Amino acid sequence: LVNTYWPAQTILLAKRSGRWFPLMEPILKRYGIPDDFKYLALVESGLTTGVSPKGAAGYWQFIPETASAFGLEVNDEVDERYHVQRSTEAACRFFKQAYQTLGSWTLAAAAFNYGISGIQRQLARQGANTYYDLVLNEETARYLFRLLAIREILKNPDDYGYTIRKRDLYPFIPLKTVEIDSSITDFALFARKWKVNYKVLKYFNAWLRTEKLSNPDKRKYYVLLPDTNSTVYRNLNRNISHEEPISD
């Protein structure tokens, strides 16, 4: 009901999925996570890089402590919760640990909202062994059903009154990875070097939180940049007045 009768939001979720799911799907597959888990990113963030009132941020809405526990760097200059690939890898590590602990992909998904130890406590307290037998808070009780609902609508839009064609989705933009292992004093200049502007650099790399990177430890980072030679990218730039070029 919520998703079917909230057309503007549901259409935006479908459109964004066209751009970001292709980056998430191979990571889920590599980690052995069911493909349907990508819909949790839609449930969590709507595939945006917003911040919740509790400080959860990025595509998978990690709080800082959980992000660090699962291998993400979070500081004033670098916050990998906003890195679509790195945060998806962290989410996969969480799902694997939750599955190994709880023995069920459904419970593993619920634990992403409620915490692994929280689910364990409720299972023990209530003498239950499945998500569907648990009494939980409203948010977690609806969590899996929100995933299932948006999955069902996006897979079968015609059944729910939506006409969503492939060409209506934000197109996936072929990307290349640029390795950096030194400081960057000005990302605007760095972007121009790679034939994009600062806005495009930040769109694909929201994890770079300032205009520079100190990197005193000479760590390796991987910046995502559009393949400026790709037909998709060239067409988007040509049709900037008629079509969504980069973001909504």
Buried (B, 14 or more C-beta within 10 A) or exposed (E): EEBBEEEEEBBBBBBBBBBBBBBBEEBBEEBEBEEBBBBBBBBBBBBBBEBEEEEBBBBBBBBBEBBBBBEBBBEEBBBBBBBBBBBBBBBBBBBBBBBEBBEBBBBBBBBBBBBBEBBBEBBEEEEEEEBEEBEBEEEBBBBBEBBEBBBBBBEEBEEBEBEBEEEEBBBBBBBEEBEBEEEBEEBBEBBEEBEBEBEBBBBBBBBBBEBBBEBEEEEEBEBBBBEBEBEEBEEBBEEEEEEEBBEE
